[in-house]
């Protein structure tokens, strides 16, 4: 079990390092629109982050 946790942590670290710009862009979008939340409001930023994460894994 410890080995799986280590692998998961390593993968997460790699994703965070590789996709930090996309994560920041998505987070900024969500934070700026917190009072007007609706479905797909930051879709472009979300899809960029999702794509980066999928290519990193």
C-alpha positions in Angstrom: 0.0 0.0 0.0 2.8 2.4 0.8 4.3 1.9 -2.7 0.9 2.9 -4.3 0.8 6.0 -2.2 4.3 6.9 -3.2 3.4 6.4 -6.9 0.3 8.5 -6.5 2.2 11.3 -4.8 4.8 11.2 -7.5 2.2 11.4 -10.2 0.4 14.3 -8.5 3.7 16.1 -8.1 4.5 15.7 -11.8 1.0 17.0 -12.7 1.3 20.0 -10.4 4.7 20.9 -11.8 3.7 20.4 -15.4 0.2 22.0 -15.3 0.8 24.9 -12.9 -0.1 27.6 -15.5 -3.3 25.8 -16.5 -4.3 25.3 -12.8 -3.6 28.9 -12.0 -5.6 30.1 -15.0 -8.6 27.9 -14.1 -8.4 28.8 -10.4 -8.3 32.5 -11.3 -11.3 32.2 -13.6 -13.3 30.4 -10.9 -12.3 32.9 -8.2 -13.2 35.9 -10.4 -16.7 34.5 -11.1 -17.6 33.1 -7.7 -20.7 35.2 -7.4 -22.0 34.2 -10.8 -21.4 30.5 -10.8 -23.0 28.5 -13.6 -22.2 25.4 -15.6 -19.3 25.7 -18.0 -18.5 29.3 -16.9 -14.7 28.5 -17.1 -14.9 25.7 -19.6 -12.0 26.8 -21.8 -9.7 26.9 -18.8 -11.0 23.7 -17.4 -10.5 21.9 -20.7 -6.9 23.2 -20.9 -6.2 21.9 -17.4 -7.8 18.6 -18.1 -5.9 18.1 -21.3 -2.6 18.9 -19.6 -3.3 16.5 -16.8 -4.2 13.7 -19.1 -1.1 14.2 -21.2 1.1 14.3 -18.1 -0.2 11.0 -16.6 
